[in-house]
Amino acid sequence: MLKKTPKKKEPSQDDAVASISSFVAELVMLLFILTFVGQSFAIPSGSMENTLLVGDHIFVNRIGFSPHGHWFRRLMPYREIHDGDIFVFLSPSVPDLYVVKRVMGVPGDRIHLHNGVVFRNGKKLDEPYVIHDPSPANYNAYRDDFPASPAQDSLDITPEWQLTMKQYIMDGDLVVPPGNYFAMGDNRDVSLDSRYWGFVPQENVIGRPLAIYWSFNTPEGEYMKTGIADRVEIYAHKALHFFDQTRWKRTFKVVP
């Protein structure tokens, strides 16, 4: 006796509408995350080596460090910026340039360097991630004994910082004012940071790096090549060498 094969249920109009609604909801959520919650960012220089390398593409959480009173804080977790955090911000000295550094001082902190070593609130910091050559041949008075050495010893300092820095120095320390942060790169010998252009205002803060989603072997200074021909050449090179010059071991690495 043959069994009667049950008829397959035809998709109803309600099922189609539900599927479309689900897709639209997911798309809206994705666009919300990409627009308000997260942002991608490529490391442009070696100032954060070896924590972050030139060519690391990171995902930045724009909510975690959002300012007080921001409406995002009602939807997503928030915490204050702490000493030692890595953060992304708009450069105080170069318009529209995104910069990534480490927070070395929050409001009220007292900072000074001696022979390239950072002292915060009178305590010597243990920073195993830092790159610094302590040899006498590499010594730079302004950079390594900040802020004790006169600012005019450095050609990289901005004129604005040279004029205003003295008002924040007290008993040999630089005191971080309210609503601002003192930032430095982990590669201390090459990092142009708060020693050279001053504090990072709270309103310049973009967010906190979460993870490296792609890392490509990239020469330093590539970000300054903005011409159309240069960009086409760069994109073509990345497409051609995607597999052999991608740093696969750094992919999906969490930023500490």
Helices and strands as residue ranges (DSSP letters): H 13-32, I 33-37, E 38-42, G 46-48, E 56-61, G 71-74, E 86-90, E 98-105, E 110-114, E 117-120, E 123-124, G 136-138, H 141-144, G 151-153, H 159-164, G 165-168, E 169-170, E 173-175, E 180-184, H 194-197, E 200-201, G 202-204, E 205-215, G 222-224, H 228-240, H 242-245, G 248-250, E 253-254
